[in-house]
Amino acid sequence: MTKLRDIMLPGFVNAVQTGSTVAEAVRTMTDRNVGIVAVLDGDRLAGLVSERDVVRRVVAAGRDPSETRVEDIMTREIVYAGPDESYQNAVRLMDSASIRHLPVVEDGVLLSMISIRDLLRVELHASREEIRYLQEYLFHQPAEMVQA
């Protein structure tokens, strides 16, 4: 069974510290081409700020991103998983919470961030492997030799 620790990139964390401005968070998102940043208090996960948070809680509200602190707009009630969570459970968790990014946390420390895209890649790879094995079983020859 594939676990999150098998697919996560350890240390793949795009983050700002508490006390940072929304403008700094946006700059981090832009520089790293991501749509979400973690807000850390030291090495502890304190919240998340997404592009959607910025649009809804800053831009639409007429707030100044260079004056607004990330802790004023961040999502504090975080859905997360541990590194030993199966990817299937992670998909269900993300679906039920309607989220596209899942922090991987152990003992309060953010280890990595998994996106729904990362999980879909695992699912696609597993489906391709299943098809290959079925072709080998049905035709009693390696899938590479089977003409499609």
C-alpha positions in Angstrom: 0.0 0.0 0.0 1.5 3.4 -1.0 1.9 5.8 1.8 2.3 9.5 1.7 5.9 9.2 2.8 6.5 7.2 -0.4 5.3 10.0 -2.6 6.0 13.2 -0.7 9.1 15.2 -1.3 10.6 15.7 2.2 11.2 19.4 2.8 8.9 20.4 0.0 7.5 23.3 2.0 6.6 26.7 0.7 6.2 28.7 3.8 6.3 32.1 5.5 6.6 32.8 9.1 3.9 34.3 11.3 4.3 38.1 11.2 4.8 38.0 7.5 2.7 40.2 5.3 0.2 38.9 2.7 2.4 40.6 0.1 5.4 38.5 1.2 3.2 35.3 1.1 2.1 36.2 -2.5 5.7 36.9 -3.5 6.6 33.4 -2.2 3.7 31.8 -4.1 4.8 33.7 -7.3 8.5 32.9 -7.0 7.8 29.2 -6.4 4.8 28.9 -8.8 2.5 27.5 -6.2 -1.0 28.4 -5.1 -0.6 27.9 -1.3 1.9 28.6 1.4 2.1 27.3 4.9 2.4 29.7 7.8 4.9 28.5 10.3 5.5 29.5 13.9 9.1 28.4 14.1 8.9 24.9 12.6 5.2 24.4 13.7 2.3 24.6 11.2 0.1 27.5 12.3 -2.0 28.0 9.2 -2.3 28.0 5.4 -2.8 30.9 3.0 -4.0 30.2 -0.5 -4.5 32.3 -3.5 -8.3 32.1 -2.8 -7.7 33.4 0.7 -5.8 36.4 -0.7 -8.6 37.2 -3.3 -11.5 36.8 -0.9 -10.0 38.1 2.4 -7.7 40.8 1.1 -8.5 42.0 -2.4 -12.3 41.7 -2.2 -12.2 43.3 1.3 -10.1 46.2 0.1 -7.3 45.5 2.4 -3.7 46.4 1.8 -1.6 43.2 1.2 1.6 45.0 2.4 -0.1 45.9 5.7 -2.2 42.8 6.3 -0.5 40.0 8.2 -0.9 36.4 7.1 -2.3 35.4 10.5 -5.2 37.8 9.9 -6.3 35.8 6.8 -4.9 32.3 7.1 -6.9 29.2 7.5 -6.4 27.9 11.0 -8.5 24.8 11.0 -6.2 22.7 9.0 -7.0 19.3 7.5 -3.7 17.3 7.5 -2.4 13.8 7.4 0.6 11.9 8.8 3.3 10.5 6.6 2.1 6.9 7.1 -1.4 7.7 5.8 -2.3 5.7 2.6 -2.7 7.7 -0.5 -6.2 6.3 -0.9 -7.2 7.7 2.5 -5.5 11.0 1.6 -7.6 11.2 -1.5 -10.8 10.6 0.5 -9.8 13.1 3.1 -9.1 15.8 0.5 -12.4 15.0 -1.3 -14.5 15.2 1.8 -12.9 18.4 2.9 -13.0 19.9 -0.6 -9.3 20.8 -0.6 -6.5 20.5 -3.2 -3.5 20.6 -0.9 -2.8 18.4 2.1 -0.1 19.2 4.6 1.9 16.2 5.8 2.5 16.7 9.5 4.3 14.7 12.1 4.4 15.8 15.8 3.2 19.2 14.7 6.1 19.7 12.3 5.2 20.3 8.6 7.2 17.7 6.6 5.8 18.3 3.1 2.7 19.4 1.1 0.9 17.0 -1.1 -1.4 18.2 -3.9 -4.3 16.4 -5.5 -2.2 16.3 -8.6 0.5 14.3 -6.8 -2.1 11.8 -5.7 -3.6 11.6 -9.2 -0.1 10.7 -10.6 0.1 7.8 -8.2 -3.4 6.6 -9.2 -2.5 6.9 -12.9 0.7 5.0 -12.4 -1.2 2.2 -10.5 -3.9 2.0 -13.2 -1.2 1.7 -15.9 0.5 -1.1 -14.0 -2.8 -2.9 -13.5 -3.6 -2.7 -17.2 -0.1 -4.1 -18.0 -0.5 -7.0 -15.7 -4.0 -7.8 -17.1 -2.6 -7.8 -20.6 0.1 -10.2 -19.6 -2.4 -12.4 -17.9 -4.9 -12.4 -20.8 -2.4 -12.8 -23.6 0.2 -14.8 -21.7 2.9 -12.5 -23.0 4.6 -9.3 -21.9 2.4 -6.3 -22.4 5.1 -4.7 -24.5 4.6 -7.3 -27.2 0.8 -6.9 -27.3 -0.4 -4.9 -30.2 -3.0 -2.3 -29.3 
